[in-house]
Each structure stands twice: as structure tokens, then as C-alpha cells.
Amino acid sequence: SNSVPVPADLRTIIFVPDAPMATQKARAILPGTVSREDAVYNLGRVAMLVNSLSGGYLENLRVATQDRLHQPAREKIFPAMKYIFRAAQDAGALGVFLSGGGSSVLALATSRAMTIGYEMANAADKVGFPGSIKITKPSFLGAHVVSEE
């Protein structure tokens, strides 16, 4: 299988709100069609993301993680998102985005992971969306069973 190599020091900082966003609601809020301009915008970001990770051009991750297809709509039901994004970036995150349908927010960094996580959680808490932080490394395995009971 093919995978995108990522720098060994890259960390993912994940903010997980205590109150999850309903997947059905997060999907329902998306428009039925997207403009060509927005589709081209996102395709360019995907190409830049792959290039940034595989080539080690991490300074491009702030732009590469931008989105016009789902985040603007989902911000309407997750208003804390913009504050969490700003806190992550101000604390030194290389890029930040809504993970899947939400409501987890994922930031990428090579340093200051604990500080970034703290700032993300603090910003969310201040606007009434308390949650927890998980810091991990990107995985090449995709979905897999970690342990069986």
C-alpha cells in the first residue's frame, strides 16, 4: 500500500469536545452542491498537503489545511471552532483543521505540542465547549485493531 511519508517529529494535537457533534447533523448542514471555485481551492490544498508532508515543507501546512467545502458550514453548529483554530495557530501549530465531520479539531506541530493543546482547550472552555486533548503521532496503518479483549 502507498502512504505519504511524514517527518518523524510531526505530532498531532487533537482537541475532543466533551459534547460530540451529531454526524447526521454535521452531514445535513452541508450544501448539496459546491462551486467550481471551492472545489478547485480544496483540490489545490490536497496537493499542497501531500507535497508539504512528503517533502518536509511544513511551513506550507497552514495554507494546505485550509478548507472551503465543509468547515464554513460546520462552524454554524460548532461556533467554538474558529477560536480553537486561532488558539492553536497563535500557540505555534503548523496547521489546524476540523477532523472529519467534527467535532474534534486536529492541529499539527513539531514542537510545543502541550502548549498548543492547552491553548486549544482553554479557548474552547472560554466559549462554553470544554473538552480534552490527545497528543499523538501520525499513523501509516489506517484503521486497525490495537488490542482485543
FIKOLZA-1660 file (N, C-alpha, C; in steps of 0.1 Angstrom, whole numbers, plus 5000, padded with zeros to 4 digits):
% residues 149
   i   px   py   pz ch aa at
   1 5008 4988 5000  A  S  N
   1 5000 5000 5000  A  S CA
   1 5009 5012 5000  A  S  C
   2 5004 5023 4994  A  N  N
   2 5011 5036 4993  A  N CA
   2 5007 5044 5005  A  N  C
   3 5017 5051 5010  A  S  N
   3 5015 5061 5021  A  S CA
   3 5023 5073 5019  A  S  C
   4 5019 5084 5025  A  V  N
   4 5027 5096 5024  A  V CA
   4 5037 5097 5036  A  V  C
   5 5050 5097 5033  A  P  N
   5 5059 5098 5044  A  P CA
   5 5057 5112 5051  A  P  C
   6 5059 5111 5064  A  V  N
   6 5058 5124 5072  A  V CA
   6 5070 5125 5081  A  V  C
   7 5074 5137 5084  A  P  N
   7 5086 5139 5092  A  P CA
   7 5084 5132 5106  A  P  C
   8 5095 5126 5111  A  A  N
   8 5094 5118 5123  A  A CA
   8 5090 5127 5135  A  A  C
   9 5093 5140 5135  A  D  N
   9 5090 5148 5147  A  D CA
   9 5076 5155 5146  A  D  C
  10 5068 5151 5136  A  L  N
  10 5055 5157 5135  A  L CA
  10 5046 5151 5145  A  L  C
  11 5038 5159 5152  A  R  N
  11 5028 5155 5162  A  R CA
  11 5015 5160 5159  A  R  C
  12 5005 5152 5163  A  T  N
  12 4991 5157 5161  A  T CA
  12 4985 5160 5175  A  T  C
  13 4979 5171 5176  A  I  N
  13 4973 5176 5188  A  I CA
  13 4958 5176 5186  A  I  C
  14 4950 5168 5193  A  I  N
  14 4936 5166 5190  A  I CA
  14 4928 5171 5202  A  I  C
  15 4919 5181 5199  A  F  N
  15 4910 5186 5209  A  F CA
  15 4897 5179 5207  A  F  C
  16 4892 5172 5217  A  V  N
  16 4880 5164 5216  A  V CA
  16 4870 5170 5226  A  V  C
  17 4859 5177 5220  A  P  N
  17 4849 5183 5229  A  P CA
  17 4842 5173 5238  A  P  C
  18 4838 5176 5250  A  D  N
  18 4830 5167 5258  A  D CA
  18 4817 5164 5251  A  D  C
  19 4811 5174 5245  A  A  N
  19 4798 5172 5238  A  A CA
  19 4801 5169 5223  A  A  C
  20 4799 5157 5218  A  P  N
  20 4802 5154 5204  A  P CA
  20 4791 5160 5195  A  P  C
  21 4796 5162 5182  A  M  N
  21 4787 5168 5172  A  M CA
  21 4780 5156 5165  A  M  C
  22 4767 5156 5164  A  A  N
  22 4760 5145 5158  A  A CA
  22 4764 5144 5143  A  A  C
  23 4769 5133 5139  A  T  N
  23 4773 5131 5125  A  T CA
  23 4762 5134 5115  A  T  C
  24 4750 5130 5118  A  Q  N
  24 4739 5132 5109  A  Q CA
  24 4736 5147 5107  A  Q  C
  25 4737 5154 5118  A  K  N
  25 4735 5169 5118  A  K CA
  25 4747 5176 5110  A  K  C
  26 4759 5171 5112  A  A  N
  26 4771 5177 5106  A  A CA
  26 4770 5174 5091  A  A  C
  27 4765 5163 5086  A  R  N
  27 4763 5160 5072  A  R CA
  27 4752 5168 5066  A  R  C
  28 4741 5169 5074  A  A  N
  28 4729 5176 5068  A  A CA
  28 4731 5190 5066  A  A  C
  29 4740 5196 5073  A  I  N
  29 4742 5211 5071  A  I CA
  29 4750 5214 5059  A  I  C
  30 4757 5204 5053  A  L  N
  30 4765 5207 5041  A  L CA
  30 4756 5210 5029  A  L  C
  31 4760 5219 5020  A  P  N
  31 4752 5222 5008  A  P CA
  31 4752 5210 4999  A  P  C
  32 4742 5209 4991  A  G  N
  32 4741 5198 4981  A  G CA
  32 4751 5199 4970  A  G  C
  33 4755 5211 4966  A  T  N
  33 4765 5213 4956  A  T CA
  33 4775 5222 4960  A  T  C
  34 4787 5222 4954  A  V  N
  34 4798 5231 4957  A  V CA
  34 4801 5239 4944  A  V  C
  35 4807 5251 4946  A  S  N
  35 4811 5258 4934  A  S CA
  35 4824 5253 4928  A  S  C
  36 4826 5255 4916  A  R  N
  36 4839 5250 4909  A  R CA
  36 4850 5257 4916  A  R  C
  37 4849 5270 4920  A  E  N
  37 4859 5277 4927  A  E CA
  37 4863 5270 4940  A  E  C
  38 4853 5266 4948  A  D  N
  38 4856 5260 4960  A  D CA
  38 4862 5246 4958  A  D  C
  39 4858 5239 4948  A  A  N
  39 4863 5225 4945  A  A CA
  39 4878 5227 4941  A  A  C
  40 4881 5236 4933  A  V  N
  40 4895 5239 4928  A  V CA
  40 4904 5243 4940  A  V  C
  41 4898 5251 4949  A  Y  N
  41 4905 5256 4961  A  Y CA
  41 4909 5244 4969  A  Y  C
  42 4900 5235 4972  A  N  N
  42 4903 5223 4980  A  N CA
  42 4912 5213 4974  A  N  C
  43 4911 5211 4961  A  L  N
  43 4920 5202 4954  A  L CA
  43 4934 5207 4954  A  L  C
  44 4936 5220 4953  A  G  N
  44 4949 5226 4954  A  G CA
  44 4955 5224 4968  A  G  C
  45 4946 5225 4978  A  R  N
  45 4951 5223 4992  A  R CA
  45 4955 5209 4994  A  R  C
  46 4948 5199 4988  A  V  N
  46 4951 5185 4990  A  V CA
  46 4965 5182 4984  A  V  C
  47 4967 5188 4972  A  A  N
  47 4980 5186 4965  A  A CA
  47 4991 5192 4974  A  A  C
  48 4989 5204 4979  A  M  N
  48 4999 5211 4987  A  M CA
  48 5001 5203 5000  A  M  C
  49 4991 5197 5006  A  L  N
  49 4992 5189 5018  A  L CA
  49 5001 5177 5016  A  L  C
  50 4999 5170 5005  A  V  N
  50 5007 5158 5002  A  V CA
  50 5021 5162 5000  A  V  C
  51 5023 5173 4992  A  N  N
  51 5037 5178 4989  A  N CA
  51 5044 5183 5002  A  N  C
  52 5036 5190 5011  A  S  N
  52 5042 5195 5023  A  S CA
  52 5047 5184 5032  A  S  C
  53 5038 5174 5034  A  L  N
  53 5042 5163 5043  A  L CA
  53 5053 5154 5037  A  L  C
  54 5052 5150 5024  A  S  N
  54 5062 5142 5018  A  S CA
  54 5075 5148 5016  A  S  C
  55 5075 5161 5013  A  G  N
  55 5087 5169 5011  A  G CA
  55 5093 5176 5023  A  G  C
  56 5086 5175 5034  A  G  N
  56 5090 5182 5046  A  G CA
  56 5089 5197 5046  A  G  C
  57 5080 5202 5037  A  Y  N
  57 5077 5217 5036  A  Y CA
  57 5066 5221 5046  A  Y  C
  58 5069 5219 5059  A  L  N
  58 5059 5220 5069  A  L CA
  58 5054 5235 5071  A  L  C
  59 5062 5244 5066  A  E  N
  59 5058 5258 5066  A  E CA
  59 5045 5261 5058  A  E  C
  60 5042 5251 5049  A  N  N
  60 5030 5253 5040  A  N CA
  60 5018 5247 5046  A  N  C
  61 5019 5240 5058  A  L  N
  61 5007 5233 5063  A  L CA
  61 4996 5243 5067  A  L  C
  62 4999 5255 5071  A  R  N
  62 4988 5265 5075  A  R CA
  62 4979 5267 5063  A  R  C
  63 4984 5268 5051  A  V  N
  63 4976 5270 5039  A  V CA
  63 4971 5257 5034  A  V  C
  64 4979 5246 5035  A  A  N
  64 4974 5233 5030  A  A CA
  64 4963 5227 5038  A  A  C
  65 4961 5231 5050  A  T  N
  65 4950 5226 5058  A  T CA
  65 4937 5235 5058  A  T  C
  66 4937 5245 5049  A  Q  N
  66 4925 5253 5048  A  Q CA
  66 4914 5246 5040  A  Q  C
  67 4902 5250 5042  A  D  N
  67 4891 5243 5036  A  D CA
  67 4879 5252 5033  A  D  C
  68 4872 5249 5021  A  R  N
  68 4860 5257 5018  A  R CA
  68 4848 5248 5016  A  R  C
  69 4850 5234 5017  A  L  N
  69 4839 5225 5014  A  L CA
  69 4831 5221 5026  A  L  C
  70 4836 5220 5038  A  H  N
  70 4828 5216 5049  A  H CA
  70 4830 5225 5062  A  H  C
  71 4842 5230 5064  A  Q  N
  71 4844 5238 5077  A  Q CA
  71 4835 5250 5078  A  Q  C
  72 4833 5258 5067  A  P  N
  72 4825 5270 5069  A  P CA
  72 4810 5267 5073  A  P  C
  73 4805 5256 5067  A  A  N
  73 4791 5252 5071  A  A CA
  73 4790 5247 5085  A  A  C
  74 4800 5239 5089  A  R  N
  74 4800 5232 5102  A  R CA
  74 4803 5242 5113  A  R  C
  75 4809 5253 5110  A  E  N
  75 4812 5264 5120  A  E CA
  75 4799 5269 5126  A  E  C
  76 4788 5268 5118  A  K  N
  76 4775 5273 5122  A  K CA
  76 4770 5265 5134  A  K  C
  77 4773 5252 5134  A  I  N
  77 4768 5244 5145  A  I CA
  77 4779 5241 5155  A  I  C
  78 4791 5246 5152  A  F  N
  78 4803 5244 5161  A  F CA
  78 4810 5258 5162  A  F  C
  79 4804 5268 5168  A  P  N
  79 4810 5281 5167  A  P CA
  79 4823 5283 5175  A  P  C
  80 4826 5274 5183  A  A  N
  80 4839 5274 5190  A  A CA
  80 4851 5271 5181  A  A  C
  81 4848 5265 5170  A  M  N
  81 4859 5261 5161  A  M CA
  81 4868 5272 5157  A  M  C
  82 4864 5283 5154  A  K  N
  82 4873 5294 5149  A  K CA
  82 4882 5299 5161  A  K  C
  83 4877 5298 5173  A  Y  N
  83 4885 5302 5185  A  Y CA
  83 4896 5292 5188  A  Y  C
  84 4892 5279 5186  A  I  N
  84 4902 5268 5188  A  I CA
  84 4913 5269 5177  A  I  C
  85 4909 5271 5165  A  F  N
  85 4918 5273 5154  A  F CA
  85 4928 5284 5157  A  F  C
  86 4923 5295 5160  A  R  N
  86 4931 5307 5163  A  R CA
  86 4941 5304 5174  A  R  C
  87 4936 5298 5185  A  A  N
  87 4945 5295 5197  A  A CA
  87 4956 5286 5193  A  A  C
  88 4953 5275 5185  A  A  N
  88 4963 5266 5180  A  A CA
  88 4974 5273 5172  A  A  C
  89 4969 5281 5162  A  Q  N
  89 4979 5289 5154  A  Q CA
  89 4987 5298 5162  A  Q  C
  90 4981 5306 5171  A  D  N
  90 4988 5316 5179  A  D CA
  90 4998 5309 5188  A  D  C
  91 4996 5296 5192  A  A  N
  91 5005 5289 5201  A  A CA
  91 5016 5282 5193  A  A  C
  92 5015 5282 5180  A  G  N
  92 5026 5276 5172  A  G CA
  92 5023 5265 5163  A  G  C
  93 5010 5261 5162  A  A  N
  93 5006 5250 5153  A  A CA
  93 5010 5253 5139  A  A  C
  94 5014 5243 5131  A  L  N
  94 5018 5245 5117  A  L CA
  94 5005 5245 5108  A  L  C
  95 4995 5238 5113  A  G  N
  95 4982 5237 5105  A  G CA
  95 4972 5232 5115  A  G  C
  96 4959 5235 5112  A  V  N
  96 4948 5231 5121  A  V CA
  96 4935 5230 5112  A  V  C
  97 4927 5219 5116  A  F  N
  97 4915 5217 5108  A  F CA
  97 4905 5209 5116  A  F  C
  98 4893 5209 5111  A  L  N
  98 4882 5201 5117  A  L CA
  98 4884 5187 5112  A  L  C
  99 4885 5177 5122  A  S  N
  99 4887 5163 5118  A  S CA
  99 4874 5157 5114  A  S  C
 100 4874 5153 5101  A  G  N
 100 4862 5146 5095  A  G CA
 100 4850 5155 5097  A  G  C
 101 4839 5149 5102  A  G  N
 101 4826 5157 5103  A  G CA
 101 4827 5165 5116  A  G  C
 102 4837 5163 5124  A  G  N
 102 4837 5171 5137  A  G CA
 102 4833 5162 5148  A  G  C
 103 4834 5166 5160  A  S  N
 103 4837 5179 5164  A  S CA
 103 4851 5180 5169  A  S  C
 104 4860 5170 5166  A  S  N
 104 4874 5171 5171  A  S CA
 104 4881 5181 5161  A  S  C
 105 4891 5188 5167  A  V  N
 105 4899 5197 5159  A  V CA
 105 4913 5192 5161  A  V  C
 106 4920 5190 5149  A  L  N
 106 4933 5185 5149  A  L CA
 106 4943 5195 5145  A  L  C
 107 4954 5197 5152  A  A  N
 107 4965 5206 5149  A  A CA
 107 4977 5198 5147  A  A  C
 108 4986 5203 5138  A  L  N
 108 4999 5196 5135  A  L CA
 108 5010 5205 5140  A  L  C
 109 5021 5199 5146  A  A  N
 109 5032 5207 5151  A  A CA
 109 5044 5198 5152  A  A  C
 110 5056 5204 5153  A  T  N
 110 5068 5197 5155  A  T CA
 110 5074 5201 5169  A  T  C
 111 5068 5211 5176  A  S  N
 111 5072 5215 5189  A  S CA
 111 5061 5221 5196  A  S  C
 112 5062 5223 5209  A  R  N
 112 5052 5230 5217  A  R CA
 112 5038 5223 5218  A  R  C
 113 5038 5210 5216  A  A  N
 113 5025 5203 5215  A  A CA
 113 5017 5204 5227  A  A  C
 114 5023 5203 5239  A  M  N
 114 5015 5205 5251  A  M CA
 114 5009 5219 5252  A  M  C
 115 5017 5229 5249  A  T  N
 115 5012 5243 5249  A  T CA
 115 5001 5245 5240  A  T  C
 116 5003 5240 5228  A  I  N
 116 4992 5241 5217  A  I CA
 116 4979 5235 5222  A  I  C
 117 4980 5223 5228  A  G  N
 117 4969 5216 5233  A  G CA
 117 4962 5224 5244  A  G  C
 118 4970 5229 5253  A  Y  N
 118 4965 5236 5264  A  Y CA
 118 4957 5249 5259  A  Y  C
 119 4963 5256 5250  A  E  N
 119 4957 5268 5244  A  E CA
 119 4944 5265 5237  A  E  C
 120 4944 5253 5230  A  M  N
 120 4931 5249 5223  A  M CA
 120 4920 5246 5233  A  M  C
 121 4924 5239 5243  A  A  N
 121 4914 5235 5253  A  A CA
 121 4909 5247 5261  A  A  C
 122 4918 5256 5264  A  N  N
 122 4915 5268 5271  A  N CA
 122 4905 5277 5263  A  N  C
 123 4908 5279 5250  A  A  N
 123 4900 5287 5241  A  A CA
 123 4886 5281 5240  A  A  C
 124 4885 5268 5239  A  A  N
 124 4872 5261 5238  A  A CA
 124 4864 5263 5251  A  A  C
 125 4871 5261 5262  A  D  N
 125 4864 5262 5275  A  D CA
 125 4859 5276 5277  A  D  C
 126 4866 5286 5273  A  K  N
 126 4862 5300 5274  A  K CA
 126 4849 5303 5267  A  K  C
 127 4846 5296 5256  A  V  N
 127 4834 5298 5248  A  V CA
 127 4823 5287 5251  A  V  C
 128 4825 5280 5262  A  G  N
 128 4815 5270 5266  A  G CA
 128 4815 5257 5259  A  G  C
 129 4827 5253 5254  A  F  N
 129 4828 5240 5247  A  F CA
 129 4840 5232 5254  A  F  C
 130 4839 5228 5266  A  P  N
 130 4850 5221 5273  A  P CA
 130 4853 5208 5266  A  P  C
 131 4865 5204 5267  A  G  N
 131 4869 5191 5262  A  G CA
 131 4883 5187 5266  A  G  C
 132 4888 5177 5260  A  S  N
 132 4902 5171 5264  A  S CA
 132 4911 5171 5252  A  S  C
 133 4924 5169 5255  A  I  N
 133 4934 5170 5245  A  I CA
 133 4941 5156 5244  A  I  C
 134 4944 5152 5232  A  K  N
 134 4952 5140 5230  A  K CA
 134 4964 5144 5221  A  K  C
 135 4976 5139 5224  A  I  N
 135 4987 5142 5216  A  I CA
 135 4993 5129 5211  A  I  C
 136 4995 5128 5198  A  T  N
 136 4999 5115 5192  A  T CA
 136 5008 5118 5180  A  T  C
 137 5011 5107 5173  A  K  N
 137 5019 5108 5161  A  K CA
 137 5010 5103 5149  A  K  C
 138 5012 5109 5137  A  P  N
 138 5005 5103 5126  A  P CA
 138 5008 5088 5124  A  P  C
 139 4998 5081 5120  A  S  N
 139 5000 5066 5118  A  S CA
 139 4999 5063 5103  A  S  C
 140 5007 5053 5099  A  F  N
 140 5006 5048 5085  A  F CA
 140 4997 5037 5083  A  F  C
 141 4991 5032 5094  A  L  N
 141 4983 5019 5094  A  L CA
 141 4969 5021 5090  A  L  C
 142 4963 5033 5090  A  G  N
 142 4949 5034 5088  A  G CA
 142 4941 5028 5099  A  G  C
 143 4929 5024 5097  A  A  N
 143 4921 5018 5108  A  A CA
 143 4926 5004 5110  A  A  C
 144 4928 5001 5123  A  H  N
 144 4933 4988 5127  A  H CA
 144 4930 4985 5142  A  H  C
 145 4930 4973 5146  A  V  N
 145 4927 4969 5159  A  V CA
 145 4940 4970 5168  A  V  C
 146 4939 4978 5178  A  V  N
 146 4951 4980 5187  A  V CA
 146 4952 4968 5197  A  V  C
 147 4941 4965 5203  A  S  N
 147 4940 4954 5212  A  S CA
 147 4927 4947 5212  A  S  C
 148 4926 4935 5216  A  E  N
 148 4914 4928 5217  A  E CA
 148 4912 4924 5232  A  E  C
 149 4899 4923 5236  A  E  N
 149 4897 4919 5250  A  E CA
 149 4890 4906 5250  A  E  C
% end
